Amino acid sequence: MNWLSPQSVVDELAATTAKLARGFEALRQLDELEVGTAPKQLVWKKDKIALYRYVRATPATVRTPVLLVYAQVNRHAMMDIQEDRSFIRNLQAAGLDLYLIDWGYPAAEDKYFTMHEYINGYLHDAVGVVERETGHRGLTLMGICQGGTFSVIYAALHPEKVKNLVTLVTPIDFATPRDMLATWARHLDVDALVDNGGNVPGELLNAGFAQLKPMLKTNKYVNILNAVDKPAQLLNFLRMEHWIADSPNQAGECFRQFIKDLYQANKLVKGEFQLGGQSVDLRRITMPLLNIYAAEDHLVPPEASIPLNDLVGSADKCLTKFAGGHIGVFVGSRSQTELAPGIAHWLHERDS
């Protein structure tokens, strides 16, 4: 057996201490950490919901405006995590006129809001504002994750308002075998959670997501120790940690409905889901559809996204596999050169 010599232990401790000291100095010299810095202007606000338009230096080359609909469980800053890893900036560079609905931070008084209020209320109002501001009837709805599910439901209920539908890492079938998140959700006593607590804490959801890959967090912190004295890698890590920690609470009734009707009863693919007294028939989606899924997604596995293409009534529909995980699709190196330009090219071909 090879034993470490006392001197080798001392040398290793000295090297680690020196690295940590350099890392501390790098942290000390950091300015305020910012994410989501692409310039945007507030064009409409209602309650805690805001609608922004991203500022362009040149006119858009695609005339149909795009409304980005991100998930409620995290903040949209992930799409603009830093200047050189920005899905937003890459879409702009490819010629798109971008709007964003910001769901805000639900407070105690918002606990009674259901999916109806968010989709048929705020989202529908935001679509109307974009139409009035641009003078363009109908827009491209681009939904991400849970925001993609909301967008699909909206497009089925209001197809005249949606010229193109783009979904990214979007759950549609909530009963696929490899979907661990869906398996857990089916056993969640969501009534007890909402009845006793009102809104659902974002920290609770983050803890649940972390348990899907329990060693991921440990490996992440071990790896960052090896880069703690490398400012660029350290900043990348800190920005992602900043985004992860910024998790809004979830409006209680909306969360209850999302879990019970979709994760537990899988009503959307069964054709049984209703919103505001209306049946959500996915066959009413007849506009062009671009459905993008992540090949290594552990939150929304490919099998949860792929069925959308068989459920809609669109003749023009494209199903696209993208290498990477749920977040890597937007912040990975291939995303910067392929994802946004590919989406923009698809929209250019359908612009009128």
Kinemage of the C-alpha trace (Angstrom):
@kinemage 1
@onewidth
@group {chain A} dominant
@subgroup {mainchain}
@vectorlist {calphas} color= white
{ca met a 1} P 0.000 0.000 0.000
{ca asn a 2} L 1.311 3.443 -0.911
{ca trp a 3} L 1.061 5.928 1.932
{ca leu a 4} L 1.160 9.658 1.444
{ca ser a 5} L 4.271 11.161 2.899
{ca pro a 6} L 3.861 13.976 5.433
{ca gln a 7} L 5.568 16.346 3.015
{ca ser a 8} L 3.157 15.504 0.159
{ca val a 9} L 0.205 16.206 2.439
{ca val a 10} L 1.723 19.547 3.443
{ca asp a 11} L 2.397 20.418 -0.206
{ca glu a 12} L -1.180 19.529 -1.226
{ca leu a 13} L -2.656 21.607 1.584
{ca ala a 14} L -0.423 24.538 0.687
{ca ala a 15} L -1.429 24.354 -2.991
{ca thr a 16} L -5.126 24.159 -2.110
{ca thr a 17} L -4.823 27.062 0.315
{ca ala a 18} L -3.086 29.172 -2.310
{ca lys a 19} L -5.784 28.328 -4.882
{ca leu a 20} L -8.556 29.252 -2.441
{ca ala a 21} L -6.781 32.510 -1.637
{ca arg a 22} L -6.620 33.382 -5.335
{ca gly a 23} L -10.291 32.474 -5.662
{ca phe a 24} L -11.214 34.672 -2.715
{ca glu a 25} L -9.308 37.556 -4.263
{ca ala a 26} L -11.121 37.013 -7.571
{ca leu a 27} L -14.471 37.057 -5.733
{ca arg a 28} L -13.496 40.184 -3.809
{ca gln a 29} L -12.788 42.054 -7.028
{ca leu a 30} L -16.066 41.096 -8.715
{ca asp a 31} L -18.584 43.795 -9.433
{ca glu a 32} L -22.265 43.107 -8.812
{ca leu a 33} L -23.187 39.852 -10.535
{ca glu a 34} L -25.800 40.383 -13.238
{ca val a 35} L -27.787 38.081 -15.501
{ca gly a 36} L -30.419 38.919 -18.098
{ca thr a 37} L -28.709 42.111 -19.274
{ca ala a 38} L -29.922 42.341 -22.896
{ca pro a 39} L -31.588 45.783 -23.160
{ca lys a 40} L -35.382 45.715 -23.023
{ca gln a 41} L -38.219 48.179 -22.520
{ca leu a 42} L -41.371 47.766 -20.451
{ca val a 43} L -44.387 48.133 -22.737
{ca trp a 44} L -47.217 46.880 -20.485
{ca lys a 45} L -47.803 45.881 -16.908
{ca lys a 46} L -50.798 44.376 -15.130
{ca asp a 47} L -50.652 43.354 -11.482
{ca lys a 48} L -47.314 41.538 -11.154
{ca ile a 49} L -47.103 40.561 -14.827
{ca ala a 50} L -44.944 42.607 -17.196
{ca leu a 51} L -44.428 42.611 -20.955
{ca tyr a 52} L -41.054 43.688 -22.341
{ca arg a 53} L -39.763 44.362 -25.817
{ca tyr a 54} L -36.088 43.724 -26.451
{ca val a 55} L -34.322 46.740 -27.940
{ca arg a 56} L -32.913 46.305 -31.430
{ca ala a 57} L -30.165 48.419 -32.999
{ca thr a 58} L -31.441 47.590 -36.495
{ca pro a 59} L -34.895 46.729 -37.907
{ca ala a 60} L -35.998 43.108 -37.599
{ca thr a 61} L -35.751 41.049 -40.760
{ca val a 62} L -38.646 38.782 -39.721
{ca arg a 63} L -41.843 40.826 -39.671
{ca thr a 64} L -43.892 38.556 -37.411
{ca pro a 65} L -43.171 39.478 -33.783
{ca val a 66} L -42.152 36.748 -31.334
{ca leu a 67} L -43.534 36.467 -27.799
{ca leu a 68} L -41.303 34.447 -25.474
{ca val a 69} L -43.169 32.506 -22.777
{ca tyr a 70} L -40.844 31.089 -20.144
{ca ala a 71} L -41.751 28.732 -17.292
{ca gln a 72} L -43.081 30.111 -14.021
{ca val a 73} L -40.877 27.872 -11.865
{ca asn a 74} L -37.671 29.755 -12.740
{ca arg a 75} L -36.778 33.143 -14.162
{ca his a 76} L -36.314 33.916 -17.842
{ca ala a 77} L -32.747 35.215 -17.238
{ca met a 78} L -31.478 31.731 -18.147
{ca met a 79} L -32.111 32.681 -21.791
{ca asp a 80} L -29.709 35.617 -21.370
{ca ile a 81} L -27.322 34.251 -18.750
{ca gln a 82} L -24.360 36.285 -20.019
{ca glu a 83} L -23.544 38.307 -23.113
{ca asp a 84} L -21.617 35.573 -24.922
{ca arg a 85} L -24.074 32.801 -23.938
{ca ser a 86} L -27.414 34.407 -24.682
{ca phe a 87} L -30.288 32.714 -26.494
{ca ile a 88} L -32.032 36.118 -26.529
{ca arg a 89} L -29.133 37.981 -28.138
{ca asn a 90} L -28.647 35.237 -30.719
{ca leu a 91} L -32.324 35.368 -31.705
{ca gln a 92} L -32.017 39.128 -32.059
{ca ala a 93} L -28.873 38.792 -34.164
{ca ala a 94} L -30.792 36.444 -36.446
{ca gly a 95} L -33.380 39.154 -37.128
{ca leu a 96} L -36.273 38.520 -34.715
{ca asp a 97} L -38.422 41.152 -33.002
{ca leu a 98} L -38.669 39.781 -29.456
{ca tyr a 99} L -41.193 40.334 -26.688
{ca leu a 100} L -41.145 38.613 -23.296
{ca ile a 101} L -43.879 37.988 -20.746
{ca asp a 102} L -42.456 38.191 -17.224
{ca trp a 103} L -44.584 36.256 -14.725
{ca gly a 104} L -43.112 38.136 -11.775
{ca tyr a 105} L -43.124 36.909 -8.176
{ca pro a 106} L -46.515 35.719 -6.872
{ca ala a 107} L -47.345 36.925 -3.370
{ca ala a 108} L -49.849 35.634 -0.820
{ca glu a 109} L -52.752 37.466 -2.480
{ca asp a 110} L -52.095 35.610 -5.752
{ca lys a 111} L -52.602 32.119 -4.329
{ca tyr a 112} L -56.074 31.784 -5.851
{ca phe a 113} L -54.937 32.395 -9.442
{ca thr a 114} L -55.464 29.354 -11.659
{ca met a 115} L -54.049 28.453 -15.060
{ca his a 116} L -57.110 30.194 -16.515
{ca glu a 117} L -56.016 33.558 -15.091
{ca tyr a 118} L -52.489 33.154 -16.395
{ca ile a 119} L -53.287 31.772 -19.860
{ca asn a 120} L -56.690 33.195 -20.818
{ca gly a 121} L -56.017 36.314 -18.769
{ca tyr a 122} L -52.476 37.655 -18.654
{ca leu a 123} L -51.043 35.781 -21.647
{ca his a 124} L -54.048 36.641 -23.804
{ca asp a 125} L -53.784 40.298 -22.805
{ca ala a 126} L -50.056 40.334 -23.600
{ca val a 127} L -50.723 38.893 -27.074
{ca gly a 128} L -53.216 41.696 -27.676
{ca val a 129} L -50.673 44.327 -26.615
{ca val a 130} L -48.066 42.929 -29.027
{ca glu a 131} L -50.619 42.978 -31.851
{ca arg a 132} L -51.564 46.587 -31.155
{ca glu a 133} L -47.980 47.767 -30.772
{ca thr a 134} L -46.717 46.120 -33.964
{ca gly a 135} L -49.879 46.367 -36.048
{ca his a 136} L -49.361 42.688 -36.895
{ca arg a 137} L -52.327 40.356 -36.560
{ca gly a 138} L -51.106 37.105 -35.072
{ca leu a 139} L -47.634 36.429 -33.728
{ca thr a 140} L -45.109 33.678 -33.132
{ca leu a 141} L -45.515 32.126 -29.707
{ca met a 142} L -42.241 30.641 -28.444
{ca gly a 143} L -42.710 28.638 -25.243
{ca ile a 144} L -40.002 27.139 -23.055
{ca cys a 145} L -40.611 24.194 -20.676
{ca gln a 146} L -43.789 24.880 -18.648
{ca gly a 147} L -44.146 28.067 -20.699
{ca gly a 148} L -44.317 25.821 -23.742
{ca thr a 149} L -47.201 23.877 -22.189
{ca phe a 150} L -48.985 27.176 -21.525
{ca ser a 151} L -48.302 28.227 -25.135
{ca val a 152} L -49.691 24.979 -26.544
{ca ile a 153} L -52.869 25.380 -24.489
{ca tyr a 154} L -53.197 28.999 -25.573
{ca ala a 155} L -52.681 28.129 -29.254
{ca ala a 156} L -55.403 25.469 -29.038
{ca leu a 157} L -57.862 27.916 -27.466
{ca his a 158} L -56.933 30.976 -29.565
{ca pro a 159} L -55.499 29.674 -32.857
{ca glu a 160} L -56.373 32.907 -34.669
{ca lys a 161} L -53.848 34.735 -32.470
{ca val a 162} L -50.880 32.431 -33.182
{ca lys a 163} L -49.229 32.478 -36.577
{ca asn a 164} L -46.392 30.118 -35.644
{ca leu a 165} L -45.858 27.948 -32.573
{ca val a 166} L -42.345 27.118 -31.357
{ca thr a 167} L -41.923 24.853 -28.327
{ca leu a 168} L -38.644 24.048 -26.593
{ca val a 169} L -38.160 21.264 -24.004
{ca thr a 170} L -41.920 21.311 -23.445
{ca pro a 171} L -43.794 18.645 -21.443
{ca ile a 172} L -46.957 17.412 -23.164
{ca asp a 173} L -47.272 13.733 -22.231
{ca phe a 174} L -46.888 13.559 -18.450
{ca ala a 175} L -46.997 9.767 -18.122
{ca thr a 176} L -43.897 8.534 -19.918
{ca pro a 177} L -41.886 5.791 -18.158
{ca arg a 178} L -38.531 7.617 -17.924
{ca asp a 179} L -40.054 10.812 -16.524
{ca met a 180} L -38.926 10.681 -12.887
{ca leu a 181} L -40.361 14.122 -12.186
{ca ala a 182} L -43.770 12.922 -13.380
{ca thr a 183} L -43.453 9.778 -11.276
{ca trp a 184} L -42.821 11.856 -8.169
{ca ala a 185} L -45.591 14.312 -9.026
{ca arg a 186} L -48.129 11.508 -9.314
{ca his a 187} L -47.524 10.704 -5.644
{ca leu a 188} L -47.509 14.305 -4.435
{ca asp a 189} L -50.328 15.297 -2.070
{ca val a 190} L -50.711 18.657 -3.752
{ca asp a 191} L -54.012 19.368 -1.977
{ca ala a 192} L -52.321 19.182 1.427
{ca leu a 193} L -49.428 21.298 0.167
{ca val a 194} L -51.627 24.112 -1.191
{ca asp a 195} L -54.410 23.944 1.415
{ca asn a 196} L -51.908 24.275 4.261
{ca gly a 197} L -49.334 26.541 2.683
{ca gly a 198} L -51.044 28.639 0.016
{ca asn a 199} L -48.319 29.408 -2.498
{ca val a 200} L -45.656 26.757 -3.072
{ca pro a 201} L -42.117 27.878 -2.140
{ca gly a 202} L -39.637 28.022 -4.977
{ca glu a 203} L -36.965 26.610 -2.664
{ca leu a 204} L -39.081 23.485 -2.188
{ca leu a 205} L -39.280 22.891 -5.934
{ca asn a 206} L -35.546 23.468 -6.329
{ca ala a 207} L -34.868 20.863 -3.656
{ca gly a 208} L -37.041 18.398 -5.548
{ca phe a 209} L -35.334 19.102 -8.881
{ca ala a 210} L -31.931 18.586 -7.243
{ca gln a 211} L -32.947 15.093 -6.079
{ca leu a 212} L -33.533 13.968 -9.666
{ca lys a 213} L -29.736 13.869 -10.048
{ca pro a 214} L -28.493 13.901 -6.452
{ca met a 215} L -24.778 13.724 -7.304
{ca leu a 216} L -24.955 16.558 -9.836
{ca lys a 217} L -24.757 19.262 -7.181
{ca thr a 218} L -21.919 17.538 -5.345
{ca asn a 219} L -19.908 17.112 -8.538
{ca lys a 220} L -20.586 20.706 -9.473
{ca tyr a 221} L -19.105 22.066 -6.260
{ca val a 222} L -16.137 19.691 -6.404
{ca asn a 223} L -15.388 20.767 -9.970
{ca ile a 224} L -15.607 24.471 -9.210
{ca leu a 225} L -12.868 24.055 -6.593
{ca asn a 226} L -10.551 23.157 -9.454
{ca ala a 227} L -11.487 26.377 -11.255
{ca val a 228} L -11.864 28.722 -8.311
{ca asp a 229} L -8.784 30.684 -9.390
{ca lys a 230} L -9.977 30.950 -13.032
{ca pro a 231} L -12.131 34.096 -13.212
{ca ala a 232} L -14.033 33.265 -16.415
{ca gln a 233} L -15.096 29.792 -15.230
{ca leu a 234} L -15.881 31.136 -11.775
{ca leu a 235} L -18.144 33.823 -13.237
{ca asn a 236} L -19.957 31.254 -15.401
{ca phe a 237} L -20.576 29.144 -12.309
{ca leu a 238} L -21.756 32.066 -10.174
{ca arg a 239} L -24.176 33.330 -12.813
{ca met a 240} L -25.809 29.930 -13.065
{ca glu a 241} L -26.018 29.656 -9.272
{ca his a 242} L -27.570 33.129 -9.157
{ca trp a 243} L -30.201 32.052 -11.665
{ca ile a 244} L -30.970 28.772 -9.869
{ca ala a 245} L -31.456 30.578 -6.548
{ca asp a 246} L -33.877 33.087 -8.104
{ca ser a 247} L -36.919 30.799 -7.966
{ca pro a 248} L -40.316 32.462 -7.503
{ca asn a 249} L -42.988 30.932 -5.331
{ca gln a 250} L -45.806 29.317 -7.294
{ca ala a 251} L -49.389 30.551 -7.120
{ca gly a 252} L -51.130 27.805 -5.142
{ca glu a 253} L -54.186 27.116 -7.298
{ca cys a 254} L -52.253 27.284 -10.562
{ca phe a 255} L -49.730 24.794 -9.193
{ca arg a 256} L -52.510 22.527 -7.909
{ca gln a 257} L -54.190 22.477 -11.321
{ca phe a 258} L -50.932 21.923 -13.198
{ca ile a 259} L -50.029 18.958 -11.006
{ca lys a 260} L -53.483 17.341 -10.725
{ca asp a 261} L -54.762 17.816 -14.286
{ca leu a 262} L -51.508 17.342 -16.171
{ca tyr a 263} L -48.937 15.429 -14.128
{ca gln a 264} L -51.409 13.216 -12.278
{ca ala a 265} L -54.308 12.837 -14.743
{ca asn a 266} L -52.437 13.512 -18.021
{ca lys a 267} L -55.556 15.212 -19.368
{ca leu a 268} L -53.865 17.205 -22.126
{ca val a 269} L -52.892 14.216 -24.280
{ca lys a 270} L -56.148 12.446 -23.437
{ca gly a 271} L -58.186 15.382 -24.770
{ca glu a 272} L -59.844 15.855 -21.369
{ca phe a 273} L -58.217 19.095 -20.215
{ca gln a 274} L -60.454 22.128 -19.775
{ca leu a 275} L -59.574 25.729 -19.089
{ca gly a 276} L -62.122 28.390 -18.231
{ca gly a 277} L -64.948 26.053 -19.191
{ca gln a 278} L -63.443 25.359 -22.649
{ca ser a 279} L -62.117 22.015 -23.833
{ca val a 280} L -58.502 22.171 -24.990
{ca asp a 281} L -58.431 20.251 -28.279
{ca leu a 282} L -54.883 20.078 -29.611
{ca arg a 283} L -56.225 19.348 -33.081
{ca arg a 284} L -57.199 23.024 -33.252
{ca ile a 285} L -53.497 23.821 -33.500
{ca thr a 286} L -53.145 24.126 -37.272
{ca met a 287} L -50.457 26.779 -37.539
{ca pro a 288} L -46.839 25.799 -38.366
{ca leu a 289} L -45.216 24.006 -35.425
{ca leu a 290} L -41.534 23.706 -34.552
{ca asn a 291} L -41.115 21.308 -31.616
{ca ile a 292} L -37.570 21.099 -30.181
{ca tyr a 293} L -36.561 18.598 -27.513
{ca ala a 294} L -33.290 17.919 -25.709
{ca ala a 295} L -31.795 14.475 -26.190
{ca glu a 296} L -30.351 14.271 -22.650
{ca asp a 297} L -33.111 16.122 -20.804
{ca his a 298} L -33.756 14.645 -17.332
{ca leu a 299} L -36.525 17.133 -16.437
{ca val a 300} L -38.549 16.831 -19.643
{ca pro a 301} L -37.420 13.616 -21.363
{ca pro a 302} L -37.808 13.430 -25.150
{ca glu a 303} L -40.806 11.087 -24.838
{ca ala a 304} L -42.700 13.823 -22.987
{ca ser a 305} L -42.253 16.353 -25.819
{ca ile a 306} L -42.341 14.271 -29.005
{ca pro a 307} L -46.057 13.287 -28.902
{ca leu a 308} L -47.147 16.881 -29.544
{ca asn a 309} L -46.476 16.491 -33.259
{ca asp a 310} L -48.951 13.618 -33.539
{ca leu a 311} L -51.634 15.409 -31.524
{ca val a 312} L -51.854 18.711 -33.412
{ca gly a 313} L -53.744 19.392 -36.621
{ca ser a 314} L -50.831 21.218 -38.299
{ca ala a 315} L -49.798 20.122 -41.758
{ca asp a 316} L -46.547 22.077 -41.451
{ca lys a 317} L -44.780 20.640 -38.420
{ca cys a 318} L -41.163 19.946 -37.598
{ca leu a 319} L -39.741 17.826 -34.778
{ca thr a 320} L -36.119 18.592 -33.927
{ca lys a 321} L -33.703 16.821 -31.589
{ca phe a 322} L -31.006 18.951 -30.016
{ca ala a 323} L -28.007 17.510 -28.193
{ca gly a 324} L -27.754 18.481 -24.538
{ca gly a 325} L -29.750 18.655 -21.357
{ca his a 326} L -32.653 20.823 -20.253
{ca ile a 327} L -30.528 23.914 -19.591
{ca gly a 328} L -27.570 23.077 -21.806
{ca val a 329} L -29.811 23.494 -24.839
{ca phe a 330} L -29.780 27.236 -24.154
{ca val a 331} L -26.351 27.875 -22.632
{ca gly a 332} L -24.154 25.241 -24.288
{ca ser a 333} L -21.643 26.086 -26.994
{ca arg a 334} L -23.656 24.447 -29.797
{ca ser a 335} L -26.688 26.439 -28.764
{ca gln a 336} L -24.906 29.690 -29.544
{ca thr a 337} L -24.107 28.705 -33.108
{ca glu a 338} L -27.015 26.414 -34.042
{ca leu a 339} L -30.193 26.688 -31.968
{ca ala a 340} L -31.199 30.341 -32.309
{ca pro a 341} L -30.068 30.651 -35.956
{ca gly a 342} L -31.973 27.457 -36.809
{ca ile a 343} L -35.181 28.735 -35.231
{ca ala a 344} L -34.799 32.084 -36.985
{ca his a 345} L -34.244 30.371 -40.339
{ca trp a 346} L -37.419 28.331 -39.833
{ca leu a 347} L -39.375 31.517 -39.058
{ca his a 348} L -37.836 33.405 -42.012
{ca glu a 349} L -39.196 30.731 -44.344
{ca arg a 350} L -42.716 31.227 -42.946
{ca asp a 351} L -42.729 35.006 -42.691
{ca ser a 352} L -45.288 37.093 -44.554
